[in-house]
Amino acid sequence: MNSSNPLIIFLASIFTHNIALVYILGMCPFIVISKNFKSAVGMGMAIMFVVTLTAMINWAVYWLLLVPLHAEIITYLIFIIVIAATVQLLEMIIERFFPPLQSSFGIFLPLITVNCIVLAVSLFMVLRDYSFVQIVTFSAGTSAGWALAIILVSAIKEKLSLISDIPSGLRGPGITMIIIGIIALAFMGFAGIVSL
Amino acid sequence: MAEGKDIKQSNWFKVLTMGMWADHPTFCMVLGICSALAITNRMDNALAMSAGVTFCLVFSSLFVSLLRNVIPARVRMLAYMTIIATLVICTDRFLKAFFPPISKAMGPYVGLIITNCIIMGRAEAFAIKNKTWLSVLDAFGCGVGYSFILILMALVREPMGFGTLLGQRIMPQTWSNWVIFTIAPGAFFLLGVYIWILRTLAKKTE
């Protein structure tokens, strides 16, 4: 069992081990969504909810089902099916019971199934042997860190599009990469305050 | 490049080469960059990743295309995922058995081939609508195009960051390593510059 303090895991996964800026995962929405500050916030919220929920379900499935049955070999297959099913279910619940949420939150849900960070959190959970409390803080911290990163990038890009004259080949994904690189450099300043 | 929009293809040479240049998955559509950035700080990891992705891409296209008349449209995403996840399990087991150090260095990134958008993208955009052998050619072209960018990244990052290439020292002894290239910010800057150069060359701008 991993013996790190859950609170330390939470802070480390937001700042020093940010999943977007250190492990470079979940980059596709940075290119597509990050042109618009409002959609970045919506996507960030949707990711936080889905990642925390699926990580808890996958923890239970892995330790209560796959390990006792010695079926670890099909872990990837089970995890991805659990994620796809959870997202589908959430979509239906929102559509049926919370229609006002649909426009701000619901439209991002289908994109989330194929987002790497949902699966990555579950895979890190297996590699690092997290307990249930640890996986809750780890998944909440990781997704909050990812939301923070995409909100920062989208705010910078929105301002940049008003004032700057970027060379035409660099527009779009090129300049996004360079902005993320600068933010990643800035986040290196947090190195050392907490460690996993 | 405008004729690239027509998805139903019959010219095999065009199908094969489209993924390598005109419709290059990383530069033109900016897909699958997570793994392109994360594991390219060493050439051996980049080669293993290229082989893994190309294998999964070719075989998932093969199976999706073979089953294209059987898979119901409503559950096709789930069908793609099952096929891809099975292939990734094979890749993961193969690396663990024959290349344990590489498998350890890549950690969760082998499993994350499942969520590499290129594989799902080719299945949805091409394999589900086209003949089997054309789908395999298209997948192989995309795999080669993707491997090319992984190798280009590693070719700069490993010598600059560690002073080595495939573990052999190639930089002069006086070279001091640019650690920035081994970690995330260097990867972002390098990919940004590559996208700039290649988009300017291909005259494909936004």
Interface residues (C-beta under 8 A of the other chain):
Chain A: L21 V22 Y23 I24 L25 G26 M27 C28 I31 I73 I74 Y76 L77 I80 I81 A84 T113 V114 N115 C116 V118 L119 A120 L123 F124 L127 P167 S168 G169 L170 R171 G172 P173 G174 I175 T176 M177 I178 I180 G181 I182 A184 L185 M188
Chain B: V30 L31 I33 C34 L37 A38 M77 L78 M81 T82 A85 T86 V88 I89 D92 R93 G107 P108 G111 L112 I114 T115 N116 C117 M120 I183 A184 P185 G186 A187 F188 F189 L191 G192 V193 I195 W196 I197 R199 T200 T205 E206
